[in-house]
Amino acid sequence: MKILTIAEQKENQLSNISFEAIGAGRSLGGEVVTAFVAGDAAAAGKLVAKGVKVFAFAHEALKFFNDEAYARILKSLIDREKPDIVIGSATFYGKALISRLAALSGSAMASDCTALTLDGGTVTALRPIYGGNVLTKIQNNRPGPFFLSLRPKAFAEATDTPGGTVVNEAVDASLLNTRAKVTSRVSQSGGKVSLTEADIVVAGGRGIRGPENFKLIEDLAESLGAAVGASRAIVDAGWTPYLFQVGQTGKTVNPKLYIAVGISGAVQHLVGMRSSKTIVAVNRDKDAPIFSIASYGIVGDLFEVVPALVKKFKELRG
């Protein structure tokens, strides 16, 4: 079985999901190769350290993500290499790219996968639906490769392995003639740690009472080296930007530790974070729904609890 993973990068910085995809592919056995598309091939060396063969497509016109151009280039590689499995990411970029590739190939796709298994030569993808209340098993019953997008942080990163190589591929200029042209990229101001890739997330909800108190969430996140998150309620209220929103209409996160501060636990929020490894809830309402899924709960006033936690974590970090 040949498995092609697709590396994800932003401004030539590889996302962790690139290494998680290699690890997921390697867990299935067979030959794992990787595709890398970017403005230049400098970051491809980090992929080589994982012991894979990297097909690197570098061109100035590919500096900014363009799903149409990227899909055309990757489709040509897929037609040539004929992989059985194609693995990408269930991120903002990955969702656009993998679905387009599956459509171009006329092949089956499973999105937002949290586990992959191999049984008798058949790959089965596990995918949560209905807010994580149901887990579906999906298999490919169509010809062509099986396209999979992985939920970030659901798979272990591949370990360093010798033997990796880079194959610098020529870019067919005709594939760059797309309907949309990306001329620049403006990053919305956010936290220091990527929300979807963070190992620790601290999220605030309506319990913080006002936008002036969101700094409590930021201080707690900073004391832990964590990413900042928020519930839809305070985003809709204008207390914090949308880029921090976790939930059904925001980002899905899967950190090792999720701290929910002043969040009641509406199902729309739980959809985006309930797969976190450990959940700690801070809420003064002992009957808040968030406690039903929390690993640990602190019933108390967040304006007393959070500063105490910040002080303790800073002491521990020296």
N, C-alpha and C positions, 0 to 999 in steps of 0.2 A: 504494500500500500504506500502510495506517495502522498505526502501531506504538505500543502503549501500554506505558510502563514504570511500574513500581511502586516508589515511593521507600520506603526502609526507614529508620525512625527509632526511637530509644530515648530516651524522656523529652525529646522534641523536639530531639534531636541527630541530624542526618542521618548515616547511615553512608556511607562512600566508595563502596560498591557501588551506591548510588543514582545517582551520577554515571557509574559504569562502565556501568550499564544504559542510560543515555541515549547514551553513546558507542557502545555495541554496536548500539543501534537505529539510530543515525544512520549507521553504517557500511553498513547495508542499504539506505539510501536511503528515499524516501517521507516521509510526515509522522510526526514523533515527538511524542507528547504524554505527559504524566506525571500519575499519580494520587498524591495525598498524603493520608494519613489520620492524624490525630493529635488530641491534646487541644486544641491551638490551632494556628493557621496561621502562626505566626511564622517557622518555619524554611523555609516555602515560598519565601521570597524568594531563598534560595540556589539553588534549582532554576531560578528565573526567569532567573538570570544565565547559564544554559546555553542560553538562547534557545528554551525550549519553553513550550507552553501547559500550565499546571498546574491540574488539577482538585483543589481543596483541600476536604477534608471535615474539619471541626473540631467537636468536641463534647467536653465534660468527660468523658463516659462512655468516650471513645476514648483517654484519657490513657495507659492501659496496653494493651499488645498483647493482643488477643483474636481468634484466628484466625477464629472463627465470625462475630463482628460485622464484622470487616474484610472477610471474604469476601462477606458479604451486601451490604455497601455497594459493593464493587468489582464484584460481579456486576451490580448495577443500572447501574453506569456502563458496563460492557462491553456490556450489552444495548442501551444507548442509543447508544453511540459506534461499536459494531461494528468493533473493530480486527481486523486480520488476524493480528497477532502481539501477544502479551502477554509482557513480559519482567520477571522478578523475580530474586530472589537465592537462591542455594543455601546460605543461612545457616540457623541454627536456626529463626528466625522465617520466613524465606522458604520453606523446605521445607514447613512446615506450611500456609502460606497458598496457595502456587501449586498444590500438589496438590489442596487443597480447591476452589480456583477451577476447575481443570480438570475435577474430578468434577461440580461444579455445572453446568458448561457442557456436559458430555458430549463434551469435546474431547480431542485428543491432547496429550501433554506430553513434553518431554525435560528431564531434570534434570541439574544439575552440568555444564553445557556449558562447554567451554573455547574454542570457536571457532564462529563463524556465517558462512555464506557464502550468496550469492544467485546462482543460476544459472537463467536463463530464467524468472524470476519465482517460482522455488521456493526456499524457505529450507531449508538443510541445517544441522543442528546436529551438532557434533562432541562426543562424550562418551566419556571414558575409562571402561573397565570392567576387571574382573579385576585390580584393584590398579594400573591404569595400563598393563598389558601389552598391552591391545587398545584401539584407538580405533574407536568405532562412529559411523557416519553415520546420522542420523535425520531423516526427512522426515514431514510431515503428510499423511495420506491420508484424513482424516476431515473432515466439514464443521465449520465454526466456527473460532474462532481457535486458533493454535498456541501453547501455553503453554511458556515456556522459563525455567528457572532457571539463573543464571550462577554459576560458581565465582568467588569473590572473588579479585581481583588478576589474573585471566586476561585482562581487557579494559582498554584505556586509558580514562581518565576523559574525558568530554566537555569540550571547551574552552569558555571563555566566549564567548557569541554574543549580539548584541543581538536585541531583538524578543520576548522572553519576556513572558508575561502570567499572571496568577493569576485563576482563576474560582472564587469562593467558592461552594461547593455547599451546599444545605440538606441536613441529615441527617434521614432518615426515622426517627422515634423507634421505629417498630415493628421496625426492623432491629436495634435494640439489645437486644431482649428475647431474650437468649441463655441457654442452659442453664448456662453457667459464668459467674461474675462475678469479674472481677479487681479486687480492692480495694486491693492494694498490690504493690510490687515491691521485693525485697531483693536487692541486688547482692552476689554472692559476692566476697570479697576476692581480687584478682588483681593482675597487673602494671599498670604505668602505660600500656602500649601494648597495644591489642587484638591478640590472637594471630592471628585470621583476617584482619585488615586490615593487619598490619604489613609493612613492606618488608624488615625484617631480623628473623630469629628465631634465638635461641640456645637449643638444647635439650640437656638432660642425660639421661644414662642410668645404668645400673647401675654403670658404671665410676667414678662419683663415690664409691662405697663406703659411703655413709651419708647420712642426712638432714642432718646437720650441715654437709656439704660442698656442699649445693645452693646455698649463698651464692656459690660460685664461678661458677655459671651466672648468677645474678642480677647479680653484679658485672660479668661480661663483657657481659651484655645492657645494663646501665646505661651502660657505657663506649661503647656503639655506638648508644644510643637505640633499642634493640631490644626485642621482646617475648620473654617467657620461655616455653619449651616443655619437654616431658618425654616420656620413653618410658613405655609401659604398665607396664613392669617396676617402675619406682620409684613409680609411682602406686599399683599394687597393693600394694607394700611399705609404703605409707603415708608415704613420704618427702616427698611434695608433693601438693597437691590435684588432683582430677580435672580441674579447669578448665584445667590446663596440658597435658593429655594430647594428643599428636599421634599419629594413626594410624587404623587401621581402626575401632576402637571409641572414638576420640576425635575431634579436630578435623582437618580437611583444610586445609592451609596452602599458599600459593603465593607466597612472598615472592621478592624479588630476590636475597636472600642467606639461606641456611640453614646455620647452624653446628651440627653434631652433635658433642657432647662426650661421650665415654665411651659411645656408643651402638653396639652391635654391627651393627645393620642387619637385624633380623628383618623378614620380609616384611610383617608386620602394621604395623610402623612406617613402612616405605617407602611403603605405600599412601597415607599421609597427607601426605607431603612430597616425593615424588620429582619432582613437576612444578615444584619451585623452580628459579628461573633459574640460580643458582649454589649449589653445595653444597660446604661445607668440612667435612671430617671430622677429628676429633682422637681417636686411639685408639692404644694401645700395641701392639695386635695387628695386625701388617701384613697378616694374612689375613682381617681382619674384613670381612663382606659389605658394610658401608657404603661401603668404598672402591671397590666395583664401580660405584657410581653417582655417586661424588663427583667434582666438578670439580677439587678440590685436596685432597690428603690430608697430614696431619701425623702421622707415626708417632712417638709419644713419650708420656711421662708427663704426663697432663693437669694434675697438681698442679704441674708446672713450666711447662708450655706456657701454661695459662690465665692465671696471674698475669703472665707476661711479655707476653701479648697485651693484658691490661687496662692494664698500665703504658704500653705503646706507644700504644694507642688514646687514652688520657687525655692523653698528651703531644701527640699530633697534634691533638686537639680543643682544646688550650690550657687 
